[in-house]
Amino acid sequence: MRLAAREGPGRASRESASGGRGGAGGTSGDVTGRHENRNCNLVRVRVSRRRRRAPRPFSRNVLLRRNTAPVRPGRTGTRGYNARMTASNQTFDVAVIGGGLVGKSAALALTQSGLRVALLAQPCAPLPAGAVFDARVYAFSRSSQALFERLRVWQAADASRLTPVYDMRVFGDAAAELHFSAYQASVAQLAWIAESSVVERALDAALHFQPNLAWIDTRAQTLDVKPDAAVIGLANGRTIEADLAIGADGAHSWVRAQIGSTVERRDYRQTGVVANFRAEKPHGETAYQWFREGEIVALLPLPDRHVSLVWSAQTEHADELLKLEPAQLAAEVERVSQSQLGVLECVTPARGFPLSLQTVDRLVAPRVALVGDAAHLIHPLAGQGVNLGLRDVAALVDVVTKKEAFRDLGDIVLLRRYERGRREDIQKLVVATDGLQRLFSLPGTLARAVRNTGMAFVGAQPLLKRWLVASALG
Ligand SMILES: Cc1cc2nc3c(=O)[nH]c(=O)nc-3n(C[C@H](O)[C@H](O)[C@H](O)COP(=O)(O)OP(=O)(O)OC[C@H]3O[C@@H](n4cnc5c(N)ncnc54)[C@H](O)[C@@H]3O)c2cc1C
């Protein structure tokens, strides 16, 4: 899944094992300088020699029986979630490295299917004092909702913070306008909008109750893939072993660098500026998007007349936006949104995230699989990045739970099934998001006429619109 040499405003680059940007200690911080830096409370994991077992037939009953032994209480210094996992538990079926929404979902899905899982992650950070909303807000597609429902996470999330999207209005950079409606598409809603932390908190709560999950609140530092296990060295100097290691460690994936997966990157030279506002007029559960001069402004509905901004702006312009006072930013968003929602009041300070496209040449290696942004990174214009990652999780869990009895979880034959199964979905979104980004970045009146005529054409084709909605629902 390699990108051809790129032209245009973005810069194409390639990175391989030694060139990984993240490194073991790397974080994917935002451009305002905020980085994840929370306390590391470690689940104590004592190392002893691992007795290798023959590959087990994957049977839920067998696994459950194996784990019915009473769990021993945690030892001195043991803290955090599932502190009951103790010295006898340093070997796992799966180790998930990285705990964004994708990694936590993977860990939960795998442990709910009966596997013993280690999750290397931090708990959801509390909102900053006085904050009403999380700065990170996502549009969740039907496929993500389905996964979360299966995991019983959707039901546990604070329903008052989940907003359905019934309509979507997209404005071109001339007169063109597209309207997508859940009613016309005969679906309950086009998407759900939720703050990242609302879902993450529900995930954390569910993970907390999994008896076969060890939550290890530290980072992975070394990965040694041996014939019979993936051996992971932790930042605290300890070691765990697993049949399968899952790299869910984000766009600058350290795991990806360890397996030598080659990355094709195109820097969009844009920054996603995010902030939340209270609007004077009700949004009517409508998501708005404006394409303007190579930039994209989206306002997503939040509860109680609030909206979430994602402004994909040229880097220099984004820097200016990020320097504005909240009232100035609100006025600017009001101007570019043509006062669609009346006067806006900024309720969450703006943050910026550099935007780029990344594809990798392989998602798997013996005993290792990549999911989420570690496996692909796309422009947020379609609001699909995390949805794509959650579909990785669903696919990987499906492959693993349907494995033949004689296969080991880290068997490359098994993992290639996952890779093959994901190729088309990833490629489709890479092409669609990159194509749209390029189309709306082209300067000149001709380009503008072409894209707006195209939008008007799509708008006049109910069947095509239905198909587009069905594709976007995931
Ligand atoms: C402005 C913007 C708006 C977006 N809007 C949407 C949207 O509406 N809908 C949507 O679907 N997507 C959206 N996306 C995309 C979405 O943000 C990402 O796809 C998603 O966050 C990826 O999740 P992840 O769990 O794969 O990675 P991350 O969220 O990056 O999580 C990776 C985790 O791994 C940890 N980690 C890294 N290295 C290690 C290590 N060595 N050991 C242990 N842990 C490690 C990190 O600390 C981090 O917690 C948007 C993106 C941007 C920039």
The ligand as an SDF file (V2000), in Angstrom:
LIG
                    3D

 53 58  0  0  0  0  0  0  0  0999 V2000
   -8.0850   17.7310   13.8660 C   0  0  0  0  0  0  0  0  0  0  0  0
   -8.4560   16.2910   13.7980 C   0  0  0  0  0  0  0  0  0  0  0  0
   -9.8000   15.9100   13.7860 C   0  0  0  0  0  0  0  0  0  0  0  0
  -10.1580   14.5610   13.6890 C   0  0  0  0  0  0  0  0  0  0  0  0
  -11.4760   14.2400   13.6490 N   0  0  0  0  0  0  0  0  0  0  0  0
  -11.8290   12.9360   13.5150 C   0  0  0  0  0  0  0  0  0  0  0  0
  -13.2200   12.5410   13.4590 C   0  0  0  0  0  0  0  0  0  0  0  0
  -14.1330   13.3680   13.5230 O   0  0  0  0  0  0  0  0  0  0  0  0
  -13.5050   11.2220   13.3090 N   0  0  0  0  0  0  0  0  0  0  0  0
  -12.5250   10.2810   13.2160 C   0  0  0  0  0  0  0  0  0  0  0  0
  -12.8430    9.0980   13.0350 O   0  0  0  0  0  0  0  0  0  0  0  0
  -11.2220   10.6070   13.2990 N   0  0  0  0  0  0  0  0  0  0  0  0
  -10.8480   11.9010   13.4380 C   0  0  0  0  0  0  0  0  0  0  0  0
   -9.5150   12.2360   13.5130 N   0  0  0  0  0  0  0  0  0  0  0  0
   -8.5060   11.1700   13.5080 C   0  0  0  0  0  0  0  0  0  0  0  0
   -8.2640   10.6180   14.9200 C   0  0  0  0  0  0  0  0  0  0  0  0
   -7.8540   11.6530   15.7710 O   0  0  0  0  0  0  0  0  0  0  0  0
   -7.1880    9.5440   14.8930 C   0  0  0  0  0  0  0  0  0  0  0  0
   -7.4020    8.6740   13.8130 O   0  0  0  0  0  0  0  0  0  0  0  0
   -7.2280    8.7310   16.2050 C   0  0  0  0  0  0  0  0  0  0  0  0
   -7.0210    9.5670   17.3140 O   0  0  0  0  0  0  0  0  0  0  0  0
   -6.1630    7.6420   16.1820 C   0  0  0  0  0  0  0  0  0  0  0  0
   -6.2640    6.8970   17.3580 O   0  0  0  0  0  0  0  0  0  0  0  0
   -5.1290    5.8640   17.7800 P   0  0  0  0  0  0  0  0  0  0  0  0
   -5.6470    5.2190   19.0270 O   0  0  0  0  0  0  0  0  0  0  0  0
   -4.7700    5.0150   16.6210 O   0  0  0  0  0  0  0  0  0  0  0  0
   -3.8400    6.7400   18.0710 O   0  0  0  0  0  0  0  0  0  0  0  0
   -3.5700    7.8410   19.2540 P   0  0  0  0  0  0  0  0  0  0  0  0
   -4.8490    8.4770   19.6750 O   0  0  0  0  0  0  0  0  0  0  0  0
   -2.4840    8.6850   18.7410 O   0  0  0  0  0  0  0  0  0  0  0  0
   -3.0710    6.9410   20.4600 O   0  0  0  0  0  0  0  0  0  0  0  0
   -1.7870    6.3550   20.4940 C   0  0  0  0  0  0  0  0  0  0  0  0
   -1.4050    6.1350   21.9480 C   0  0  0  0  0  0  0  0  0  0  0  0
   -0.2110    5.3430   22.0060 O   0  0  0  0  0  0  0  0  0  0  0  0
    0.6330    5.8680   23.0240 C   0  0  0  0  0  0  0  0  0  0  0  0
    2.0290    5.4440   22.7580 N   0  0  0  0  0  0  0  0  0  0  0  0
    2.8820    5.9160   21.8160 C   0  0  0  0  0  0  0  0  0  0  0  0
    4.0640    5.2630   21.8890 N   0  0  0  0  0  0  0  0  0  0  0  0
    3.9540    4.3560   22.8860 C   0  0  0  0  0  0  0  0  0  0  0  0
    4.8460    3.3720   23.4570 C   0  0  0  0  0  0  0  0  0  0  0  0
    6.1000    3.1950   23.0100 N   0  0  0  0  0  0  0  0  0  0  0  0
    4.3970    2.5950   24.4900 N   0  0  0  0  0  0  0  0  0  0  0  0
    3.1370    2.7460   24.9580 C   0  0  0  0  0  0  0  0  0  0  0  0
    2.2590    3.6620   24.4670 N   0  0  0  0  0  0  0  0  0  0  0  0
    2.6560    4.4500   23.4450 C   0  0  0  0  0  0  0  0  0  0  0  0
    0.4060    7.3730   22.9480 C   0  0  0  0  0  0  0  0  0  0  0  0
    0.7680    8.0080   24.1350 O   0  0  0  0  0  0  0  0  0  0  0  0
   -1.1050    7.4230   22.6930 C   0  0  0  0  0  0  0  0  0  0  0  0
   -1.8280    7.4130   23.8850 O   0  0  0  0  0  0  0  0  0  0  0  0
   -9.1520   13.5710   13.6060 C   0  0  0  0  0  0  0  0  0  0  0  0
   -7.7990   13.9410   13.6330 C   0  0  0  0  0  0  0  0  0  0  0  0
   -7.4550   15.2880   13.7230 C   0  0  0  0  0  0  0  0  0  0  0  0
   -5.9970   15.6740   13.7290 C   0  0  0  0  0  0  0  0  0  0  0  0
  1  2  1  0
  2  3  1  0
  2 52  2  0
  3  4  2  0
  4  5  1  0
  4 50  1  0
  5  6  2  0
  6  7  1  0
  6 13  1  0
  7  8  2  0
  7  9  1  0
  9 10  1  0
 10 11  2  0
 10 12  1  0
 12 13  2  0
 13 14  1  0
 14 15  1  0
 14 50  1  0
 15 16  1  0
 16 17  1  0
 16 18  1  0
 18 19  1  0
 18 20  1  0
 20 21  1  0
 20 22  1  0
 22 23  1  0
 23 24  1  0
 24 25  2  0
 24 26  1  0
 24 27  1  0
 27 28  1  0
 28 29  2  0
 28 30  1  0
 28 31  1  0
 31 32  1  0
 32 33  1  0
 33 34  1  0
 33 48  1  0
 34 35  1  0
 35 36  1  0
 35 46  1  0
 36 37  1  0
 36 45  1  0
 37 38  2  0
 38 39  1  0
 39 40  1  0
 39 45  2  0
 40 41  1  0
 40 42  2  0
 42 43  1  0
 43 44  2  0
 44 45  1  0
 46 47  1  0
 46 48  1  0
 48 49  1  0
 50 51  2  0
 51 52  1  0
 52 53  1  0
M  END
$$$$
